[in-house]
Amino acid sequence: LCDDGNYRESRWFTGWTKVRHVEDFRLPLVVQGVTNQVFVPFGDALLDLHDTCIGIEICEELWAP
């Protein structure tokens, strides 16, 4: 496939270009009501715990029509 695989297909997806940068994303009101949380961090970050490090990568198709 173009660009070495399904999940890095630049014809259909735009990669996050802000290295080690996190932005605050405002949650929809319905989610705020359930979680009591207004913002969530979004961007390039890792959770660095005592004995492990957690990171994920998702495709834009999860939130874009």
C-alpha positions in Angstrom: 0.0 0.0 0.0 0.9 3.6 -0.4 3.0 5.0 2.5 3.9 1.5 3.8 0.7 0.3 5.3 -3.0 0.9 6.0 -2.6 3.2 9.0 -0.2 5.7 7.5 -2.1 6.2 4.2 -1.4 9.9 3.5 -4.0 10.0 0.7 -6.8 9.6 3.3 -5.3 10.5 6.7 -3.5 13.5 8.1 -0.8 12.8 10.6 -0.3 14.8 13.8 2.7 17.0 13.1 3.1 18.6 16.6 5.8 16.5 18.2 5.4 16.1 22.0 2.6 18.7 22.0 -0.8 18.2 23.8 -3.9 20.4 23.3 -7.0 20.6 25.5 -10.0 19.3 23.7 -13.4 20.4 25.0 -15.7 17.5 25.5 -19.4 17.6 24.3 -21.9 18.7 27.0 -23.4 15.2 27.2 -20.0 13.7 28.0 -19.2 16.5 30.5 -22.4 15.6 32.3 -21.4 11.9 32.6 -17.7 12.3 33.4 -17.7 15.7 35.3 -14.7 16.5 33.0 -14.7 19.5 30.7 -11.4 19.0 28.8 -9.3 16.1 27.8 -5.7 16.2 26.6 -5.2 15.4 22.9 -2.0 15.1 21.0 1.4 13.4 21.1 2.0 12.2 24.7 2.8 9.1 26.7 1.7 8.0 30.2 4.9 7.2 31.9 4.2 5.0 35.0 6.4 3.4 37.6 7.1 0.2 35.6 5.5 0.8 32.1 4.9 3.4 29.5 1.5 3.6 27.6 0.8 5.2 24.3 -1.8 4.7 21.6 -2.4 5.7 18.0 -5.8 6.1 16.5 -7.1 7.0 13.0 -9.0 10.2 12.2 -11.9 8.1 10.9 -13.0 7.6 14.5 -14.2 11.2 14.7 -14.4 12.6 11.2 -17.3 12.0 8.8 
